[in-house]
Amino acid sequence: MTGSLTLVVLMAVLFGAGITIMLERSLTRVLIGFLLVGNAVNILIYLMSGAPGVAPILSDGVDEDAISDPLPQAFILTAIVINLGITAFMLALIYRSWWLAQLGDKGDLIDDEAELVEDAEEAADLIRSSAADDRAIQELIDASDEEPEGPDDDELELEASLRDREDRP
């Protein structure tokens, strides 16, 4: 077997095993299948890149036909990064499903109950602080010896009643 035929067989085995394992119901097996398929795709990109050549740096005396294409390497690096991101996401899903399975019938309500208690305590603190603020303001107003600068309430009522009489025909 040649090197490239070995890689083709390895790629086919990885694709077949990965897809077979992905069809299971367990999220852990889906993750393993996804990793196998991701590695098979990387080998496929490598195989499709063609024969290796000299480094892709143009200088004097280098034949342009002998230069290898750097694009497949960039594709493989991109595929590795995408595979890593999806693996991290799948691991988070697996952990979350395990956590919810451990809670049983309560499900996702434990976090909500703690938040409700925290919100109720915060609201009670706000009500207490606003009542204390109102009392402090009233004490300052009562302790003040300043008189209001505008007309008192009796004068305002007299002006309003005079305007009402003038408006009537």
Secondary structure as the mmCIF struct_conf table of DSSP 4:
data_model
#
loop_
_struct_conf.conf_type_id
_struct_conf.id
_struct_conf.beg_label_comp_id
_struct_conf.beg_label_asym_id
_struct_conf.beg_label_seq_id
_struct_conf.end_label_comp_id
_struct_conf.end_label_asym_id
_struct_conf.end_label_seq_id
HELX_RH_AL_P HELX_RH_AL_P1 GLY A 3 MET A 22
TURN_TY1_P TURN_TY1_P1 LEU A 23 LEU A 23
BEND BEND1 GLU A 24 ARG A 25
HELX_RH_AL_P HELX_RH_AL_P2 LEU A 27 MET A 48
TURN_TY1_P TURN_TY1_P2 SER A 49 SER A 49
BEND BEND2 ALA A 51 ALA A 51
STRN STRN1 VAL A 54 VAL A 54
BEND BEND3 PRO A 56 PRO A 56
TURN_TY1_P TURN_TY1_P3 ASP A 60 GLY A 61
HELX_RH_3T_P HELX_RH_3T_P1 GLU A 64 ALA A 66
STRN STRN2 ILE A 67 ILE A 67
HELX_LH_PP_P HELX_LH_PP_P1 SER A 68 ASP A 69
BEND BEND4 PRO A 70 PRO A 70
HELX_RH_AL_P HELX_RH_AL_P3 LEU A 71 LEU A 103
HELX_RH_3T_P HELX_RH_3T_P2 GLY A 104 LYS A 106
TURN_TY1_P TURN_TY1_P4 GLY A 107 ASP A 108
HELX_RH_AL_P HELX_RH_AL_P4 LEU A 109 ALA A 143
HELX_LH_PP_P HELX_LH_PP_P2 GLU A 146 PRO A 148
BEND BEND5 GLU A 149 GLY A 150
HELX_RH_AL_P HELX_RH_AL_P5 ASP A 153 ASP A 167
#
